[in-house]
């Protein structure tokens, strides 16, 4: 098994925002090996969490910029995800139970 050092991990992780597959590839190890390293090294696991949080912030800022530029599709996306509690949801029909229907079959003898 290849030994991963914290120094090598930090160098490989830089700019990959917590993408396990990309980091493992850069380190030349399997994802399984990297996951074991993360489980055994809390500092590395914290780096992954922080990197993913940073990426979420970048994505959120991009969404904000698009909305401010007047991108209505981005506004709809934001409203349907972040403003659901305020009633901005497009999937109300998906949440509703299916309509109930009955089929009555009559034989020709009773007619």
KOLGU-4560 file (N, C-alpha, C; in nm, 3 decimals, padded with zeros to 5 digits):
<recs>
<n_xx: 00.084 n_yy: -00.119 n_zz: 00.000 ca_xx: 00.000 ca_yy: 00.000 ca_zz: 00.000 c_xx: 00.089 c_yy: 00.125 c_zz: 00.000 mol: A seq: 1 type: UNK>
<n_xx: 00.051 n_yy: 00.221 n_zz: -00.079 ca_xx: 00.125 ca_yy: 00.346 ca_zz: -00.091 c_xx: 00.095 c_yy: 00.434 c_zz: 00.031 mol: A seq: 2 type: UNK>
<n_xx: 00.198 n_yy: 00.487 n_zz: 00.093 ca_xx: 00.182 ca_yy: 00.574 ca_zz: 00.209 c_xx: 00.160 c_yy: 00.717 c_zz: 00.159 mol: A seq: 3 type: UNK>
<n_xx: 00.052 n_yy: 00.778 n_zz: 00.204 ca_xx: 00.022 ca_yy: 00.916 ca_zz: 00.168 c_xx: 00.067 c_yy: 01.004 c_zz: 00.284 mol: A seq: 4 type: UNK>
<n_xx: 00.143 n_yy: 01.106 n_zz: 00.253 ca_xx: 00.183 ca_yy: 01.202 ca_zz: 00.356 c_xx: 00.089 c_yy: 01.321 c_zz: 00.352 mol: A seq: 5 type: UNK>
<n_xx: 00.083 n_yy: 01.392 n_zz: 00.462 ca_xx: -00.002 ca_yy: 01.511 ca_zz: 00.468 c_xx: 00.046 c_yy: 01.615 c_zz: 00.367 mol: A seq: 6 type: UNK>
<n_xx: 00.176 n_yy: 01.627 n_zz: 00.352 ca_xx: 00.233 ca_yy: 01.723 ca_zz: 00.257 c_xx: 00.190 c_yy: 01.689 c_zz: 00.114 mol: A seq: 7 type: UNK>
<n_xx: 00.201 n_yy: 01.561 n_zz: 00.078 ca_xx: 00.161 ca_yy: 01.518 ca_zz: -00.056 c_xx: 00.011 c_yy: 01.536 c_zz: -00.077 mol: A seq: 8 type: UNK>
<n_xx: -00.066 n_yy: 01.505 n_zz: 00.028 ca_xx: -00.211 ca_yy: 01.521 ca_zz: 00.020 c_xx: -00.249 c_yy: 01.666 c_zz: -00.006 mol: A seq: 9 type: UNK>
<n_xx: -00.191 n_yy: 01.758 n_zz: 00.073 ca_xx: -00.224 ca_yy: 01.900 ca_zz: 00.057 c_xx: -00.187 c_yy: 01.951 c_zz: -00.081 mol: A seq: 10 type: UNK>
<n_xx: -00.074 n_yy: 01.906 n_zz: -00.134 ca_xx: -00.031 ca_yy: 01.948 ca_zz: -00.268 c_xx: -00.128 c_yy: 01.895 c_zz: -00.373 mol: A seq: 11 type: UNK>
<n_xx: -00.171 n_yy: 01.770 n_zz: -00.357 ca_xx: -00.263 ca_yy: 01.709 ca_zz: -00.454 c_xx: -00.402 c_yy: 01.769 c_zz: -00.446 mol: A seq: 12 type: UNK>
<n_xx: -00.447 n_yy: 01.801 n_zz: -00.326 ca_xx: -00.582 ca_yy: 01.851 ca_zz: -00.305 c_xx: -00.601 c_yy: 01.993 c_zz: -00.356 mol: A seq: 13 type: UNK>
<n_xx: -00.495 n_yy: 02.069 n_zz: -00.360 ca_xx: -00.504 ca_yy: 02.211 ca_zz: -00.396 c_xx: -00.574 c_yy: 02.231 c_zz: -00.531 mol: A seq: 14 type: UNK>
<n_xx: -00.680 n_yy: 02.310 n_zz: -00.527 ca_xx: -00.754 ca_yy: 02.344 ca_zz: -00.647 c_xx: -00.853 c_yy: 02.240 c_zz: -00.695 mol: A seq: 15 type: UNK>
<n_xx: -00.865 n_yy: 02.129 n_zz: -00.623 ca_xx: -00.957 ca_yy: 02.023 ca_zz: -00.665 c_xx: -01.086 c_yy: 02.022 c_zz: -00.583 mol: A seq: 16 type: UNK>
<n_xx: -01.094 n_yy: 02.109 n_zz: -00.485 ca_xx: -01.216 ca_yy: 02.133 ca_zz: -00.407 c_xx: -01.278 c_yy: 02.006 c_zz: -00.349 mol: A seq: 17 type: UNK>
<n_xx: -01.194 n_yy: 01.915 n_zz: -00.303 ca_xx: -01.243 ca_yy: 01.797 ca_zz: -00.235 c_xx: -01.287 c_yy: 01.683 c_zz: -00.325 mol: A seq: 18 type: UNK>
<n_xx: -01.254 n_yy: 01.689 n_zz: -00.453 ca_xx: -01.290 ca_yy: 01.581 ca_zz: -00.547 c_xx: -01.201 c_yy: 01.460 c_zz: -00.521 mol: A seq: 19 type: UNK>
<n_xx: -01.256 n_yy: 01.360 n_zz: -00.458 ca_xx: -01.180 ca_yy: 01.242 ca_zz: -00.415 c_xx: -01.113 c_yy: 01.171 c_zz: -00.533 mol: A seq: 20 type: UNK>
<n_xx: -01.185 n_yy: 01.149 n_zz: -00.640 ca_xx: -01.128 ca_yy: 01.079 ca_zz: -00.756 c_xx: -01.009 c_yy: 01.154 c_zz: -00.813 mol: A seq: 21 type: UNK>
<n_xx: -01.023 n_yy: 01.285 n_zz: -00.827 ca_xx: -00.915 ca_yy: 01.367 ca_zz: -00.884 c_xx: -00.793 c_yy: 01.370 c_zz: -00.792 mol: A seq: 22 type: UNK>
<n_xx: -00.817 n_yy: 01.379 n_zz: -00.663 ca_xx: -00.706 ca_yy: 01.382 ca_zz: -00.566 c_xx: -00.633 c_yy: 01.248 c_zz: -00.567 mol: A seq: 23 type: UNK>
<n_xx: -00.709 n_yy: 01.139 n_zz: -00.565 ca_xx: -00.649 ca_yy: 01.005 ca_zz: -00.567 c_xx: -00.566 c_yy: 00.986 c_zz: -00.693 mol: A seq: 24 type: UNK>
<n_xx: -00.618 n_yy: 01.030 n_zz: -00.805 ca_xx: -00.545 ca_yy: 01.018 ca_zz: -00.932 c_xx: -00.414 c_yy: 01.095 c_zz: -00.926 mol: A seq: 25 type: UNK>
<n_xx: -00.421 n_yy: 01.217 n_zz: -00.874 ca_xx: -00.302 ca_yy: 01.300 ca_zz: -00.862 c_xx: -00.198 c_yy: 01.237 c_zz: -00.769 mol: A seq: 26 type: UNK>
<n_xx: -00.245 n_yy: 01.168 n_zz: -00.666 ca_xx: -00.154 ca_yy: 01.101 ca_zz: -00.572 c_xx: -00.106 c_yy: 00.966 c_zz: -00.625 mol: A seq: 27 type: UNK>
<n_xx: -00.174 n_yy: 00.915 n_zz: -00.727 ca_xx: -00.139 ca_yy: 00.784 ca_zz: -00.780 c_xx: -00.184 c_yy: 00.669 c_zz: -00.692 mol: A seq: 28 type: UNK>
<n_xx: -00.297 n_yy: 00.690 n_zz: -00.624 ca_xx: -00.352 ca_yy: 00.586 ca_zz: -00.537 c_xx: -00.498 c_yy: 00.562 c_zz: -00.573 mol: A seq: 29 type: UNK>
<n_xx: -00.554 n_yy: 00.456 n_zz: -00.519 ca_xx: -00.696 ca_yy: 00.429 ca_zz: -00.542 c_xx: -00.781 c_yy: 00.518 c_zz: -00.451 mol: A seq: 30 type: UNK>
<n_xx: -00.906 n_yy: 00.532 n_zz: -00.486 ca_xx: -00.998 ca_yy: 00.607 ca_zz: -00.402 c_xx: -01.009 c_yy: 00.541 c_zz: -00.264 mol: A seq: 31 type: UNK>
<n_xx: -01.010 n_yy: 00.409 n_zz: -00.263 ca_xx: -01.019 ca_yy: 00.334 ca_zz: -00.137 c_xx: -00.902 c_yy: 00.368 c_zz: -00.045 mol: A seq: 32 type: UNK>
<n_xx: -00.781 n_yy: 00.375 n_zz: -00.103 ca_xx: -00.663 ca_yy: 00.410 ca_zz: -00.024 c_xx: -00.676 c_yy: 00.551 c_zz: 00.031 mol: A seq: 33 type: UNK>
<n_xx: -00.725 n_yy: 00.642 n_zz: -00.052 ca_xx: -00.743 ca_yy: 00.780 ca_zz: -00.007 c_xx: -00.848 c_yy: 00.788 c_zz: 00.103 mol: A seq: 34 type: UNK>
<n_xx: -00.958 n_yy: 00.715 n_zz: 00.088 ca_xx: -01.060 ca_yy: 00.715 ca_zz: 00.193 c_xx: -01.004 c_yy: 00.660 c_zz: 00.325 mol: A seq: 35 type: UNK>
<n_xx: -00.921 n_yy: 00.560 n_zz: 00.318 ca_xx: -00.858 ca_yy: 00.507 ca_zz: 00.440 c_xx: -00.769 c_yy: 00.614 c_zz: 00.504 mol: A seq: 36 type: UNK>
<n_xx: -00.694 n_yy: 00.685 n_zz: 00.421 ca_xx: -00.608 ca_yy: 00.793 ca_zz: 00.471 c_xx: -00.693 c_yy: 00.900 c_zz: 00.539 mol: A seq: 37 type: UNK>
<n_xx: -00.803 n_yy: 00.937 n_zz: 00.477 ca_xx: -00.891 ca_yy: 01.040 ca_zz: 00.534 c_xx: -00.951 c_yy: 00.993 c_zz: 00.667 mol: A seq: 38 type: UNK>
<n_xx: -00.987 n_yy: 00.866 n_zz: 00.675 ca_xx: -01.043 ca_yy: 00.813 ca_zz: 00.800 c_xx: -00.940 c_yy: 00.812 c_zz: 00.912 mol: A seq: 39 type: UNK>
<n_xx: -00.814 n_yy: 00.792 n_zz: 00.875 ca_xx: -00.707 ca_yy: 00.785 ca_zz: 00.975 c_xx: -00.644 c_yy: 00.921 c_zz: 01.005 mol: A seq: 40 type: UNK>
<n_xx: -00.676 n_yy: 01.021 n_zz: 00.922 ca_xx: -00.611 ca_yy: 01.152 ca_zz: 00.935 c_xx: -00.717 c_yy: 01.262 c_zz: 00.942 mol: A seq: 41 type: UNK>
<n_xx: -00.766 n_yy: 01.295 n_zz: 01.061 ca_xx: -00.870 ca_yy: 01.396 ca_zz: 01.074 c_xx: -00.836 c_yy: 01.530 c_zz: 01.009 mol: A seq: 42 type: UNK>
<n_xx: -00.709 n_yy: 01.569 n_zz: 01.013 ca_xx: -00.668 ca_yy: 01.696 ca_zz: 00.951 c_xx: -00.696 c_yy: 01.693 c_zz: 00.801 mol: A seq: 43 type: UNK>
<n_xx: -00.671 n_yy: 01.581 n_zz: 00.737 ca_xx: -00.696 ca_yy: 01.568 ca_zz: 00.593 c_xx: -00.846 c_yy: 01.570 c_zz: 00.564 mol: A seq: 44 type: UNK>
<n_xx: -00.922 n_yy: 01.501 n_zz: 00.648 ca_xx: -01.068 ca_yy: 01.500 ca_zz: 00.631 c_xx: -01.125 c_yy: 01.641 c_zz: 00.646 mol: A seq: 45 type: UNK>
<n_xx: -01.068 n_yy: 01.718 n_zz: 00.740 ca_xx: -01.111 ca_yy: 01.858 ca_zz: 00.758 c_xx: -01.076 c_yy: 01.941 c_zz: 00.635 mol: A seq: 46 type: UNK>
<n_xx: -00.963 n_yy: 01.913 n_zz: 00.572 ca_xx: -00.924 ca_yy: 01.984 ca_zz: 00.449 c_xx: -01.026 c_yy: 01.958 c_zz: 00.338 mol: A seq: 47 type: UNK>
<n_xx: -01.071 n_yy: 01.833 n_zz: 00.327 ca_xx: -01.171 ca_yy: 01.798 ca_zz: 00.226 c_xx: -01.301 c_yy: 01.874 c_zz: 00.253 mol: A seq: 48 type: UNK>
<n_xx: -01.346 n_yy: 01.873 n_zz: 00.378 ca_xx: -01.469 ca_yy: 01.943 ca_zz: 00.414 c_xx: -01.458 c_yy: 02.092 c_zz: 00.386 mol: A seq: 49 type: UNK>
<n_xx: -01.346 n_yy: 02.152 n_zz: 00.420 ca_xx: -01.325 ca_yy: 02.295 ca_zz: 00.397 c_xx: -01.321 c_yy: 02.327 c_zz: 00.248 mol: A seq: 50 type: UNK>
<n_xx: -01.256 n_yy: 02.240 n_zz: 00.170 ca_xx: -01.246 ca_yy: 02.262 ca_zz: 00.026 c_xx: -01.384 c_yy: 02.253 c_zz: -00.040 mol: A seq: 51 type: UNK>
<n_xx: -01.465 n_yy: 02.159 n_zz: 00.004 ca_xx: -01.600 ca_yy: 02.146 ca_zz: -00.051 c_xx: -01.686 c_yy: 02.266 c_zz: -00.013 mol: A seq: 52 type: UNK>
<n_xx: -01.670 n_yy: 02.313 n_zz: 00.109 ca_xx: -01.743 ca_yy: 02.432 ca_zz: 00.154 c_xx: -01.702 c_yy: 02.554 c_zz: 00.070 mol: A seq: 53 type: UNK>
<n_xx: -01.573 n_yy: 02.565 n_zz: 00.043 ca_xx: -01.524 ca_yy: 02.675 ca_zz: -00.041 c_xx: -01.584 c_yy: 02.667 c_zz: -00.181 mol: A seq: 54 type: UNK>
<n_xx: -01.592 n_yy: 02.546 n_zz: -00.236 ca_xx: -01.651 ca_yy: 02.530 ca_zz: -00.369 c_xx: -01.799 c_yy: 02.568 c_zz: -00.368 mol: A seq: 55 type: UNK>
<n_xx: -01.871 n_yy: 02.531 n_zz: -00.262 ca_xx: -02.011 ca_yy: 02.570 ca_zz: -00.249 c_xx: -02.024 c_yy: 02.722 c_zz: -00.247 mol: A seq: 56 type: UNK>
<n_xx: -01.933 n_yy: 02.790 n_zz: -00.179 ca_xx: -01.934 ca_yy: 02.936 ca_zz: -00.175 c_xx: -01.912 c_yy: 02.995 c_zz: -00.314 mol: A seq: 57 type: UNK>
<n_xx: -01.819 n_yy: 02.936 n_zz: -00.389 ca_xx: -01.791 ca_yy: 02.982 ca_zz: -00.526 c_xx: -01.915 c_yy: 02.964 c_zz: -00.613 mol: A seq: 58 type: UNK>
<n_xx: -01.979 n_yy: 02.848 n_zz: -00.603 ca_xx: -02.099 ca_yy: 02.821 ca_zz: -00.682 c_xx: -02.211 c_yy: 02.917 c_zz: -00.644 mol: A seq: 59 type: UNK>
<n_xx: -02.228 n_yy: 02.940 n_zz: -00.516 ca_xx: -02.331 ca_yy: 03.032 ca_zz: -00.468 c_xx: -02.307 c_yy: 03.174 c_zz: -00.520 mol: A seq: 60 type: UNK>
<n_xx: -02.182 n_yy: 03.215 n_zz: -00.522 ca_xx: -02.148 ca_yy: 03.349 ca_zz: -00.572 c_xx: -02.177 c_yy: 03.358 c_zz: -00.722 mol: A seq: 61 type: UNK>
<n_xx: -02.148 n_yy: 03.252 n_zz: -00.796 ca_xx: -02.177 ca_yy: 03.251 ca_zz: -00.940 c_xx: -02.327 c_yy: 03.261 c_zz: -00.965 mol: A seq: 62 type: UNK>
<n_xx: -02.405 n_yy: 03.190 n_zz: -00.885 ca_xx: -02.551 ca_yy: 03.197 ca_zz: -00.897 c_xx: -02.598 c_yy: 03.339 c_zz: -00.867 mol: A seq: 63 type: UNK>
<n_xx: -02.544 n_yy: 03.398 n_zz: -00.761 ca_xx: -02.582 ca_yy: 03.536 ca_zz: -00.725 c_xx: -02.552 c_yy: 03.633 c_zz: -00.838 mol: A seq: 64 type: UNK>
<n_xx: -02.433 n_yy: 03.620 n_zz: -00.898 ca_xx: -02.395 ca_yy: 03.709 ca_zz: -01.008 c_xx: -02.489 c_yy: 03.695 c_zz: -01.126 mol: A seq: 65 type: UNK>
<n_xx: -02.523 n_yy: 03.571 n_zz: -01.161 ca_xx: -02.614 ca_yy: 03.547 ca_zz: -01.275 c_xx: -02.751 c_yy: 03.608 c_zz: -01.248 mol: A seq: 66 type: UNK>
<n_xx: -02.800 n_yy: 03.592 n_zz: -01.126 ca_xx: -02.929 ca_yy: 03.650 ca_zz: -01.091 c_xx: -02.924 c_yy: 03.802 c_zz: -01.104 mol: A seq: 67 type: UNK>
<n_xx: -02.817 n_yy: 03.863 n_zz: -01.053 ca_xx: -02.803 ca_yy: 04.009 ca_zz: -01.059 c_xx: -02.789 c_yy: 04.059 c_zz: -01.203 mol: A seq: 68 type: UNK>
<n_xx: -02.740 n_yy: 03.972 n_zz: -01.293 ca_xx: -02.729 ca_yy: 04.007 ca_zz: -01.435 c_xx: -02.863 c_yy: 03.990 c_zz: -01.507 mol: A seq: 69 type: UNK>
<n_xx: -02.963 n_yy: 03.939 n_zz: -01.437 ca_xx: -03.095 ca_yy: 03.923 ca_zz: -01.496 c_xx: -03.123 c_yy: 03.786 c_zz: -01.556 mol: A seq: 70 type: UNK>
<n_xx: -03.044 n_yy: 03.688 n_zz: -01.523 ca_xx: -03.064 ca_yy: 03.552 ca_zz: -01.575 c_xx: -03.187 c_yy: 03.491 c_zz: -01.508 mol: A seq: 71 type: UNK>
<n_xx: -03.300 n_yy: 03.491 n_zz: -01.580 ca_xx: -03.425 ca_yy: 03.444 ca_zz: -01.520 c_xx: -03.425 c_yy: 03.293 c_zz: -01.494 mol: A seq: 72 type: UNK>
<n_xx: -03.355 n_yy: 03.216 n_zz: -01.575 ca_xx: -03.352 ca_yy: 03.071 ca_zz: -01.548 c_xx: -03.276 c_yy: 03.043 c_zz: -01.418 mol: A seq: 73 type: UNK>
<n_xx: -03.172 n_yy: 03.121 n_zz: -01.393 ca_xx: -03.098 ca_yy: 03.103 ca_zz: -01.268 c_xx: -03.184 c_yy: 03.150 c_zz: -01.149 mol: A seq: 74 type: UNK>
<n_xx: -03.260 n_yy: 03.256 n_zz: -01.170 ca_xx: -03.350 ca_yy: 03.304 ca_zz: -01.066 c_xx: -03.456 c_yy: 03.197 c_zz: -01.034 mol: A seq: 75 type: UNK>
<n_xx: -03.512 n_yy: 03.134 n_zz: -01.137 ca_xx: -03.610 ca_yy: 03.028 ca_zz: -01.116 c_xx: -03.548 c_yy: 02.912 c_zz: -01.039 mol: A seq: 76 type: UNK>
<n_xx: -03.426 n_yy: 02.875 n_zz: -01.079 ca_xx: -03.356 ca_yy: 02.767 ca_zz: -01.009 c_xx: -03.337 c_yy: 02.802 c_zz: -00.862 mol: A seq: 77 type: UNK>
<n_xx: -03.288 n_yy: 02.922 n_zz: -00.836 ca_xx: -03.264 ca_yy: 02.965 ca_zz: -00.698 c_xx: -03.393 c_yy: 02.964 c_zz: -00.618 mol: A seq: 78 type: UNK>
<n_xx: -03.498 n_yy: 03.020 n_zz: -00.677 ca_xx: -03.626 ca_yy: 03.027 ca_zz: -00.607 c_xx: -03.681 c_yy: 02.888 c_zz: -00.577 mol: A seq: 79 type: UNK>
<n_xx: -03.669 n_yy: 02.797 n_zz: -00.674 ca_xx: -03.725 ca_yy: 02.663 ca_zz: -00.654 c_xx: -03.644 c_yy: 02.578 c_zz: -00.556 mol: A seq: 80 type: UNK>
<n_xx: -03.520 n_yy: 02.617 n_zz: -00.529 ca_xx: -03.439 ca_yy: 02.540 ca_zz: -00.434 c_xx: -03.426 c_yy: 02.611 c_zz: -00.300 mol: A seq: 81 type: UNK>
<n_xx: -03.386 n_yy: 02.735 n_zz: -00.301 ca_xx: -03.360 ca_yy: 02.808 ca_zz: -00.176 c_xx: -03.484 c_yy: 02.873 c_zz: -00.116 mol: A seq: 82 type: UNK>
<n_xx: -03.586 n_yy: 02.897 n_zz: -00.198 ca_xx: -03.705 ca_yy: 02.967 ca_zz: -00.149 c_xx: -03.827 c_yy: 02.875 c_zz: -00.145 mol: A seq: 83 type: UNK>
<n_xx: -03.804 n_yy: 02.746 n_zz: -00.140 ca_xx: -03.914 ca_yy: 02.648 ca_zz: -00.137 c_xx: -04.010 c_yy: 02.675 c_zz: -00.020 mol: A seq: 84 type: UNK>
<n_xx: -03.954 n_yy: 02.709 n_zz: 00.095 ca_xx: -04.037 ca_yy: 02.730 ca_zz: 00.214 c_xx: -04.128 c_yy: 02.851 c_zz: 00.198 mol: A seq: 85 type: UNK>
<n_xx: -04.096 n_yy: 02.936 n_zz: 00.103 ca_xx: -04.179 ca_yy: 03.054 ca_zz: 00.078 c_xx: -04.280 c_yy: 03.028 c_zz: -00.034 mol: A seq: 86 type: UNK>
<n_xx: -04.284 n_yy: 02.905 n_zz: -00.083 ca_xx: -04.384 ca_yy: 02.869 ca_zz: -00.183 c_xx: -04.334 c_yy: 02.868 c_zz: -00.326 mol: A seq: 87 type: UNK>
<n_xx: -04.206 n_yy: 02.890 n_zz: -00.349 ca_xx: -04.151 ca_yy: 02.889 ca_zz: -00.484 c_xx: -04.103 c_yy: 02.748 c_zz: -00.518 mol: A seq: 88 type: UNK>
<n_xx: -04.198 n_yy: 02.666 n_zz: -00.558 ca_xx: -04.164 ca_yy: 02.528 ca_zz: -00.591 c_xx: -04.236 c_yy: 02.489 c_zz: -00.718 mol: A seq: 89 type: UNK>
<n_xx: -04.166 n_yy: 02.417 n_zz: -00.805 ca_xx: -04.228 ca_yy: 02.375 ca_zz: -00.930 c_xx: -04.279 c_yy: 02.233 c_zz: -00.923 mol: A seq: 90 type: UNK>
<n_xx: -04.246 n_yy: 02.159 n_zz: -00.821 ca_xx: -04.282 ca_yy: 02.018 ca_zz: -00.818 c_xx: -04.398 c_yy: 01.987 c_zz: -00.723 mol: A seq: 91 type: UNK>
<n_xx: -04.490 n_yy: 02.080 n_zz: -00.711 ca_xx: -04.606 ca_yy: 02.055 ca_zz: -00.625 c_xx: -04.682 c_yy: 01.931 c_zz: -00.670 mol: A seq: 92 type: UNK>
<n_xx: -04.693 n_yy: 01.913 n_zz: -00.802 ca_xx: -04.764 ca_yy: 01.798 ca_zz: -00.856 c_xx: -04.695 c_yy: 01.668 c_zz: -00.818 mol: A seq: 93 type: UNK>
<n_xx: -04.564 n_yy: 01.670 n_zz: -00.808 ca_xx: -04.489 ca_yy: 01.550 ca_zz: -00.771 c_xx: -04.513 c_yy: 01.512 c_zz: -00.626 mol: A seq: 94 type: UNK>
<n_xx: -04.540 n_yy: 01.610 n_zz: -00.542 ca_xx: -04.562 ca_yy: 01.584 ca_zz: -00.400 c_xx: -04.704 c_yy: 01.536 c_zz: -00.372 mol: A seq: 95 type: UNK>
<n_xx: -04.797 n_yy: 01.566 n_zz: -00.463 ca_xx: -04.936 ca_yy: 01.529 ca_zz: -00.443 c_xx: -04.955 c_yy: 01.380 c_zz: -00.469 mol: A seq: 96 type: UNK>
<n_xx: -05.049 n_yy: 01.319 n_zz: -00.398 ca_xx: -05.074 ca_yy: 01.177 ca_zz: -00.424 c_xx: -05.136 c_yy: 01.161 c_zz: -00.563 mol: A seq: 97 type: UNK>
<n_xx: -05.118 n_yy: 01.046 n_zz: -00.624 ca_xx: -05.176 ca_yy: 01.027 ca_zz: -00.758 c_xx: -05.328 c_yy: 01.028 c_zz: -00.749 mol: A seq: 98 type: UNK>
<n_xx: -05.394 n_yy: 01.073 n_zz: -00.855 ca_xx: -05.540 ca_yy: 01.076 ca_zz: -00.851 c_xx: -05.597 c_yy: 00.935 c_zz: -00.841 mol: A seq: 99 type: UNK>
<n_xx: -05.708 n_yy: 00.923 n_zz: -00.772 ca_xx: -05.770 ca_yy: 00.792 ca_zz: -00.756 c_xx: -05.870 c_yy: 00.773 c_zz: -00.869 mol: A seq: 100 type: UNK>
<n_xx: -05.869 n_yy: 00.657 n_zz: -00.931 ca_xx: -05.969 ca_yy: 00.628 ca_zz: -01.033 c_xx: -06.010 c_yy: 00.482 c_zz: -01.020 mol: A seq: 101 type: UNK>
<n_xx: -06.132 n_yy: 00.455 n_zz: -01.067 ca_xx: -06.186 ca_yy: 00.319 ca_zz: -01.060 c_xx: -06.237 c_yy: 00.281 c_zz: -01.199 mol: A seq: 102 type: UNK>
<n_xx: -06.221 n_yy: 00.156 n_zz: -01.229 ca_xx: -06.271 ca_yy: 00.103 ca_zz: -01.355 c_xx: -06.379 c_yy: 00.001 c_zz: -01.321 mol: A seq: 103 type: UNK>
<n_xx: -06.495 n_yy: 00.022 n_zz: -01.379 ca_xx: -06.606 ca_yy: -00.070 ca_zz: -01.355 c_xx: -06.628 c_yy: -00.149 c_zz: -01.483 mol: A seq: 104 type: UNK>
<n_xx: -06.622 n_yy: -00.279 n_zz: -01.472 ca_xx: -06.643 ca_yy: -00.365 ca_zz: -01.589 c_xx: -06.777 c_yy: -00.434 c_zz: -01.573 mol: A seq: 105 type: UNK>
<n_xx: -06.862 n_yy: -00.415 n_zz: -01.671 ca_xx: -06.993 ca_yy: -00.478 ca_zz: -01.668 c_xx: -07.000 c_yy: -00.582 c_zz: -01.778 mol: A seq: 106 type: UNK>
<n_xx: -07.063 n_yy: -00.691 n_zz: -01.747 ca_xx: -07.080 ca_yy: -00.793 ca_zz: -01.850 c_xx: -07.201 c_yy: -00.758 c_zz: -01.935 mol: A seq: 107 type: UNK>
<n_xx: -07.209 n_yy: -00.811 n_zz: -02.051 ca_xx: -07.320 ca_yy: -00.783 ca_zz: -02.142 c_xx: -07.450 c_yy: -00.845 c_zz: -02.096 mol: A seq: 108 type: UNK>
<n_xx: -07.448 n_yy: -00.937 n_zz: -02.001 ca_xx: -07.568 ca_yy: -01.005 ca_zz: -01.955 c_xx: -07.662 c_yy: -00.912 c_zz: -01.879 mol: A seq: 109 type: UNK>
<n_xx: -07.608 n_yy: -00.814 n_zz: -01.809 ca_xx: -07.691 ca_yy: -00.726 ca_zz: -01.727 c_xx: -07.749 c_yy: -00.609 c_zz: -01.805 mol: A seq: 110 type: UNK>
<n_xx: -07.714 n_yy: -00.594 n_zz: -01.927 ca_xx: -07.760 ca_yy: -00.476 ca_zz: -02.002 c_xx: -07.887 c_yy: -00.501 c_zz: -02.075 mol: A seq: 111 type: UNK>
</recs>
